[in-house]
Amino acid sequence: MTVSETNFDADDLPRPPAPGGKLRRIAHLDMDAFFASVELLRYPQLKGLPVVIGGARRAVDDRLLQRPDGGGERERSAIAVAQFPLLRDYRGRGVITTATYPARQFGVGSAMGMMKAARLCPQAIVLPVDFDEVRRYSRLFKSTIAEIAPVVEDRGVDEVYIDFTDVPGGQREGGRVLARLIQKSIFQATGLTCSLGVAPNKLLAKMASEFDKPNGVAVLYAHELQQRIWPLACRKINGIGPKAGAKLARHGIETIGELAARPKDWLVQHFGRATGAWLHEAAWGRDERPVQTHSEPVSMSRETTFERDLHAAVDRQALGAIFTRLCERVAADLQRKGYVGRSVGIKLRYADFSTVTRDHTLAWPTHDAAAIRRAAGLCLKRAPLEQRLRLLGVRVGGLSRVDAAVQAQPEAHDPPWASRQPALF
């Protein structure tokens, strides 16, 4: 069955309408090249140039900020473009967090290895990630949105969902008027641009926010599904990853329209009951998930990719120090946000890019660094360590609020190993 032969009926369109006769209008807002844009505010001389953000801070970055006369840090905007480090000179295992749009024209993109990016765009300027500055701007743009439209779902450092339905102006021109107001307010507060997609639900809004990047607003109505959504590749649906996309392609399904043309029973047969049913709903643009203003984290983790592959025997001391530092950082994250966790896990990625994970469940929840380090060490004992490692990660899951955990458990002595120095690699 082809897309043109698909039965297209009003009942198949996204549902349900909002109470009171209003159209349900959900926006997805995505900051434009957020990490790079934050840096361009500090380095305006780099605007219009290919710039990539990624990797750890290096000695060359520190030297860039030093005044020639040794009198402290110089004004960032006064640094000549010729003095910035170039991607062609980068050496290491770092990955790109984001890139400016001029750099993207060369095929450079987020999550790409910086050495690979250097082959595509050697003339790009490379800057490290400044997470403190990024988080500051993230809080600022989100608070600006909340002053206008209070029903906001945080989806990460640079994106949110917003319920426009009952906000003044949220129905005008399908939500375009309110979207423009939010864009203008964010720019006035931060100097940064963003793109929004406004649609009947979160699934479609997420796709629509990519239509007119950067600094665009795309409004999508339910009746435009066949015209604007079905021609897109299946991978444009948030939740269809590389493996699912490849499997769909093997069945001759490349576009969302071709996916919609397949019967639900067929999808269930080939992809399983839950996934098949979801693929059918997604292809028809259906998504009833609400915009959630608050959600509890499931887990917290820290991981690092090494500059060179490390071996558990040869590089035992270095790996041990890194491992302990990751545990300490996860513990600090938990303590800062007021959580404890019952499950501790590790993630190892080997030189051949294969990955293994191991988990250990604790007798009671903790946010103590030594306790996390000890449990992570027990996980490590059950993992193969013959190959060289390129990545190491530590995760704490089964989270609960500290106050709730204290009330839920009886008095107990500290675990006997909580304060002991854990063994290294």
DOVEX-847510 format. One record per residue (C-alpha): residue number from 1; x, y, z. Coordinates in Angstrom, 3 decimals. Layout:
    n         u         v         w
  NUM         X         Y         Z
...
//
This chain:
    n         u         v         w
    1     0.000     0.000     0.000
    2     1.370     3.428    -0.929
    3     0.866     6.663     0.949
    4    -1.604     7.919    -1.620
    5    -3.725     4.800    -1.072
    6    -3.841     5.254     2.692
    7    -7.313     5.916     4.032
    8    -7.106     9.436     5.417
    9   -10.005    10.258     7.686
   10   -10.639    13.017    10.187
   11   -10.845    10.378    12.897
   12    -7.232     9.442    12.204
   13    -5.933    12.946    12.957
   14    -4.216    13.890    16.215
   15    -6.540    14.036    19.173
   16    -8.106    15.110    21.523
   17    -9.295    18.741    21.287
   18    -8.898    20.839    24.411
   19   -11.934    21.406    26.651
   20   -14.006    24.498    25.961
   21   -13.602    24.347    22.196
   22    -9.987    25.541    22.161
   23    -7.448    23.886    19.940
   24    -4.727    22.125    21.876
   25    -1.564    24.086    21.111
   26     1.753    22.713    22.358
   27     5.092    24.355    21.585
   28     8.556    22.887    21.503
   29    11.264    25.519    21.957
   30    14.859    24.747    21.023
   31    17.656    27.248    21.533
   32    19.690    27.782    18.359
   33    23.190    26.210    18.589
   34    22.964    26.993    22.293
   35    26.492    26.223    23.528
   36    28.049    28.010    20.563
   37    25.671    30.972    20.811
   38    26.560    31.491    24.475
   39    30.232    31.679    23.519
   40    29.524    34.104    20.676
   41    28.045    36.518    23.207
   42    31.482    36.593    24.867
   43    33.392    36.503    21.578
   44    31.316    38.646    19.175
   45    34.268    38.828    16.780
   46    33.580    35.163    15.878
   47    30.042    35.734    14.581
   48    29.600    34.417    11.050
   49    32.633    32.135    11.336
   50    32.750    28.334    11.662
   51    33.126    27.604    15.380
   52    32.838    24.294    17.235
   53    32.360    23.872    20.968
   54    33.658    20.739    22.636
   55    36.358    19.023    24.585
   56    37.893    20.000    27.886
   57    39.651    23.273    28.580
   58    43.263    23.157    27.404
   59    46.415    25.149    28.036
   60    45.914    26.964    24.736
   61    42.529    28.211    25.967
   62    44.102    29.582    29.151
   63    46.839    31.320    27.185
   64    44.202    32.905    24.935
   65    42.733    34.803    27.881
   66    46.039    35.956    29.381
   67    46.991    39.568    28.815
   68    50.350    40.037    27.071
   69    51.570    42.211    29.948
   70    50.727    39.497    32.497
   71    48.084    41.692    34.133
   72    45.374    39.050    34.475
   73    42.583    38.097    32.081
   74    42.048    40.320    29.069
   75    38.764    41.396    27.517
   76    37.433    38.496    25.464
   77    35.948    40.689    22.751
   78    39.365    42.299    22.152
   79    41.117    39.053    21.201
   80    42.034    38.980    17.503
   81    40.420    36.214    15.440
   82    43.856    35.016    14.301
   83    44.777    34.176    17.901
   84    42.049    31.574    18.430
   85    42.992    27.872    18.249
   86    41.872    26.055    15.114
   87    40.262    22.659    14.833
   88    43.012    21.437    12.497
   89    45.463    21.628    15.420
   90    43.258    19.719    17.866
   91    44.534    16.402    19.171
   92    42.454    14.201    21.420
   93    39.280    12.199    21.918
   94    36.842    15.054    22.448
   95    33.463    15.214    20.778
   96    31.606    18.240    19.493
   97    28.864    19.545    21.761
   98    27.547    21.937    19.130
   99    28.705    23.978    16.159
  100    27.751    27.296    14.635
  101    25.667    27.194    11.477
  102    28.640    28.198     9.251
  103    30.484    25.120    10.585
  104    27.456    22.891    10.016
  105    27.581    23.738     6.327
  106    30.738    21.614     6.149
  107    28.969    18.601     7.639
  108    30.147    19.205    11.201
  109    27.579    18.350    13.857
  110    27.019    17.589    17.517
  111    28.308    14.267    18.929
  112    30.867    14.042    16.110
  113    34.453    13.280    17.080
  114    36.545    16.430    16.896
  115    39.316    14.723    14.951
  116    36.788    13.718    12.284
  117    35.366    17.243    12.270
  118    38.879    18.582    11.754
  119    39.046    16.744     8.439
  120    35.741    18.287     7.326
  121    36.353    21.833     8.511
  122    39.999    22.334     9.574
  123    39.623    26.127     9.558
  124    36.960    26.070    12.289
  125    37.775    27.760    15.577
  126    37.508    25.438    18.579
  127    36.433    26.526    22.066
  128    35.896    24.444    25.219
  129    32.527    24.007    26.909
  130    31.881    26.412    29.787
  131    29.117    24.562    31.636
  132    28.712    27.222    34.330
  133    27.978    29.899    31.752
  134    25.665    27.594    29.795
  135    23.675    26.714    32.912
  136    23.362    30.408    33.796
  137    21.841    31.244    30.419
  138    19.673    28.136    30.574
  139    18.099    29.288    33.838
  140    17.640    32.775    32.407
  141    15.794    31.802    29.228
  142    13.566    29.320    31.098
  143    12.570    31.876    33.715
  144    11.760    34.316    30.912
  145     9.392    31.780    29.337
  146     7.705    30.979    32.664
  147     6.805    34.646    33.155
  148     4.773    34.510    29.939
  149     3.537    30.899    29.773
  150     3.739    29.115    33.152
  151     3.101    25.525    31.983
  152     6.652    24.597    30.938
  153     8.318    21.179    30.796
  154    12.091    21.216    31.136
  155    13.688    18.851    28.611
  156    17.321    19.684    29.104
  157    19.702    22.590    29.122
  158    18.505    24.031    25.802
  159    14.915    22.897    25.138
  160    11.454    22.949    26.704
  161     7.840    22.120    25.907
  162     5.243    24.833    26.565
  163     1.455    24.508    26.743
  164     0.030    27.461    24.797
  165    -3.601    26.327    24.969
  166    -4.909    28.603    27.730
  167    -2.261    31.338    27.594
  168    -3.386    34.742    26.265
  169    -2.368    34.855    22.612
  170    -1.779    31.116    22.515
  171    -4.626    30.573    20.039
  172    -3.918    33.549    17.786
  173    -2.609    32.450    14.395
  174    -2.332    28.939    15.792
  175     0.120    30.093    18.462
  176     2.429    32.106    16.225
  177     1.747    35.397    18.040
  178     2.690    33.965    21.431
  179     5.718    32.197    19.962
  180     7.018    35.476    18.533
  181     6.492    37.175    21.888
  182     8.534    34.484    23.628
  183    11.285    34.709    21.013
  184    11.476    38.483    21.451
  185    11.493    38.249    25.255
  186    14.268    35.645    25.293
  187    16.376    37.720    22.927
  188    15.918    40.824    25.067
  189    16.843    38.910    28.231
  190    19.772    36.914    26.870
  191    20.781    38.089    23.404
  192    20.126    34.531    22.150
  193    17.767    33.232    19.477
  194    15.539    30.173    19.523
  195    13.208    28.244    17.242
  196     9.700    27.069    18.067
  197     7.282    24.564    16.626
  198     3.628    24.868    17.627
  199     1.358    21.877    16.991
  200    -1.509    19.828    18.493
  201     0.881    17.783    20.651
  202     4.469    17.299    21.820
  203     5.367    14.749    19.141
  204     4.481    17.070    16.260
  205     5.777    20.204    17.998
  206     9.202    18.592    18.340
  207     9.343    17.932    14.593
  208     7.963    21.363    13.715
  209    10.643    23.162    15.731
  210    13.194    21.925    13.163
  211    11.313    23.335    10.158
  212    12.546    26.936    10.229
  213    15.843    26.950    12.118
  214    17.441    29.206    13.150
  215    15.222    31.828    14.809
  216    12.049    30.532    13.190
  217     8.477    29.733    14.171
  218     6.608    26.877    12.492
  219     2.895    26.402    13.126
  220     1.430    23.000    12.327
  221    -2.246    22.052    12.271
  222    -3.716    18.563    12.470
  223    -5.044    18.667     8.904
  224    -1.500    19.336     7.580
  225    -0.171    15.971     8.729
  226    -0.290    14.349     5.301
  227     1.254    17.345     3.530
  228     4.026    18.365     5.947
  229     4.822    15.365     8.148
  230     4.379    12.270     6.019
  231     7.106    13.183     3.461
  232     9.705    13.316     6.278
  233    12.093    10.466     7.058
  234    11.009     8.131     9.858
  235    14.057     9.158    11.880
  236    12.463    12.591    12.298
  237    10.088    11.030    14.830
  238    11.598    11.541    18.260
  239    12.117     8.015    19.583
  240    13.051     6.277    16.329
  241    16.785     5.738    16.589
  242    19.364     4.290    14.185
  243    18.481     0.640    14.837
  244    14.729     1.107    14.464
  245    15.272     3.308    11.416
  246    17.463     0.653     9.790
  247    14.898    -2.068    10.515
  248    12.118     0.035     9.017
  249    14.279     0.656     5.937
  250    14.818    -3.089     5.503
  251    11.045    -3.391     5.222
  252    10.959    -0.633     2.612
  253     9.687     2.024     5.003
  254    11.673     5.233     4.590
  255     9.148     8.014     5.216
  256     6.563     8.658     7.906
  257     3.867     8.388     5.264
  258     5.054     4.913     4.320
  259     4.979     4.019     8.006
  260     1.407     5.316     8.302
  261     0.414     3.149     5.336
  262     1.328    -0.057     7.182
  263    -1.502    -1.642     9.202
  264    -1.137    -1.571    12.963
  265    -1.294    -5.379    13.118
  266     1.637    -5.629    10.709
  267     3.737    -3.241    12.817
  268     2.899    -5.170    16.000
  269     3.867    -8.429    14.299
  270     7.279    -7.112    13.208
  271     8.157    -4.737    16.068
  272     6.336    -6.111    19.092
  273     3.096    -5.111    20.730
  274     4.238    -1.940    22.513
  275     6.645    -0.613    19.873
  276     4.396    -1.521    16.958
  277     1.410     0.229    18.509
  278     3.520     3.297    19.273
  279     4.895     3.440    15.711
  280     1.343     3.398    14.373
  281     0.235     6.214    16.688
  282     3.335     8.293    15.962
  283     2.966     7.960    12.184
  284    -0.572     9.315    12.498
  285     0.638    12.195    14.673
  286    -1.115    11.082    17.848
  287     0.344    11.978    21.218
  288    -1.727    12.682    24.316
  289     1.166    13.240    26.739
  290     0.639    16.340    28.870
  291     3.213    19.065    29.363
  292     4.641    18.152    32.769
  293     5.871    21.037    34.863
  294     7.688    18.743    37.277
  295     9.252    15.314    37.001
  296    11.630    13.414    39.234
  297    14.946    12.266    37.720
  298    15.347     8.524    37.265
  299    19.124     8.514    37.630
  300    22.219    10.711    37.666
  301    25.478     9.834    35.989
  302    28.920    11.043    35.052
  303    31.194     9.658    32.363
  304    34.402    10.584    30.594
  305    36.084     9.645    27.323
  306    39.855     9.300    27.652
  307    42.334    11.183    25.515
  308    43.980     7.795    24.837
  309    42.849     4.217    25.466
  310    43.712     3.024    28.971
  311    44.314    -0.506    30.237
  312    43.213    -1.700    33.682
  313    46.629    -3.269    34.399
  314    49.008    -0.797    32.777
  315    47.084     2.362    33.738
  316    45.660     1.176    37.047
  317    46.572     4.277    39.035
  318    45.216     6.730    36.458
  319    41.983     4.743    36.025
  320    41.539     4.485    39.776
  321    41.813     8.242    40.191
  322    39.369     8.884    37.350
  323    36.946     6.293    38.721
  324    36.996     7.847    42.186
  325    36.544    11.343    40.750
  326    33.478    10.247    38.758
  327    31.928     8.758    41.898
  328    32.624    11.963    43.800
  329    30.993    14.057    41.087
  330    27.880    11.892    40.993
  331    27.683    12.080    44.780
  332    28.030    15.878    44.634
  333    25.219    16.055    42.032
  334    22.957    13.947    44.252
  335    23.719    16.006    47.351
  336    23.245    19.328    45.562
  337    19.844    18.278    44.198
  338    18.686    16.483    47.349
  339    18.543    12.865    46.157
  340    19.789     9.472    47.281
  341    19.920     6.295    45.180
  342    19.602     2.545    45.690
  343    21.282     1.336    42.488
  344    24.888     1.980    41.430
  345    26.113     1.086    37.957
  346    29.142     1.419    35.724
  347    29.560     1.780    31.991
  348    32.670     0.674    30.107
  349    33.354     1.335    26.435
  350    36.272    -0.530    24.942
  351    38.702     0.410    22.185
  352    36.548    -1.489    19.655
  353    33.553     0.664    20.707
  354    31.706    -2.257    22.325
  355    30.011    -1.323    25.606
  356    29.140    -3.203    28.791
  357    27.261    -2.140    31.918
  358    27.079    -3.645    35.387
  359    24.785    -2.726    38.295
  360    24.671    -3.304    42.044
  361    21.704    -2.710    44.375
  362    22.434    -1.281    47.808
  363    20.748    -2.262    51.065
  364    19.668     1.360    51.556
  365    19.838     4.533    49.447
  366    22.896     6.773    49.631
  367    24.533     9.878    48.248
  368    27.857     9.205    49.966
  369    30.833     9.267    47.589
  370    32.697     6.456    49.368
  371    29.628     4.224    49.390
  372    29.056     4.853    45.686
  373    32.737     4.188    44.958
  374    32.634     0.885    46.844
  375    29.470    -0.312    45.064
  376    30.855     0.777    41.695
  377    34.006    -1.192    42.487
  378    31.912    -4.307    43.068
  379    30.372    -3.761    39.640
  380    33.830    -3.435    38.150
  381    34.865    -6.825    39.518
  382    32.154    -8.392    37.325
  383    33.223    -6.624    34.120
  384    35.806    -7.838    31.566
  385    38.970    -5.759    31.823
  386    41.227    -7.447    29.279
  387    40.692    -4.847    26.556
  388    41.791    -1.240    26.618
  389    39.123     1.274    27.653
  390    38.109     4.481    25.898
  391    35.221     5.515    28.183
  392    34.270     5.046    31.823
  393    31.003     6.050    33.475
  394    29.272     5.809    36.852
  395    25.509     5.995    37.402
  396    23.257     6.066    40.459
  397    19.616     5.100    39.921
  398    16.537     4.239    41.951
  399    16.448     7.830    43.178
  400    14.318     9.260    45.968
  401    14.276    12.522    47.840
  402    16.513    12.600    50.889
  403    13.683    13.535    53.271
  404    11.418    10.789    51.905
  405    14.196     8.203    52.165
  406    14.915     9.124    55.780
  407    11.241     8.781    56.732
  408    10.867     5.483    54.884
  409    13.741     3.576    56.491
  410    14.268     2.643    60.162
  411    17.309     3.807    62.067
  412    20.402     1.949    60.960
  413    24.092     2.149    61.494
  414    26.263     3.287    58.619
  415    27.268     0.399    56.358
  416    30.608    -1.065    57.466
  417    32.335    -0.143    54.220
  418    30.901     3.365    53.758
  419    33.949     5.152    55.142
  420    36.639     2.718    54.036
  421    38.926     3.667    51.175
  422    37.726     1.541    48.244
  423    40.184    -0.495    46.263
  424    41.350     1.003    42.988
  425    41.506    -0.789    39.637
//
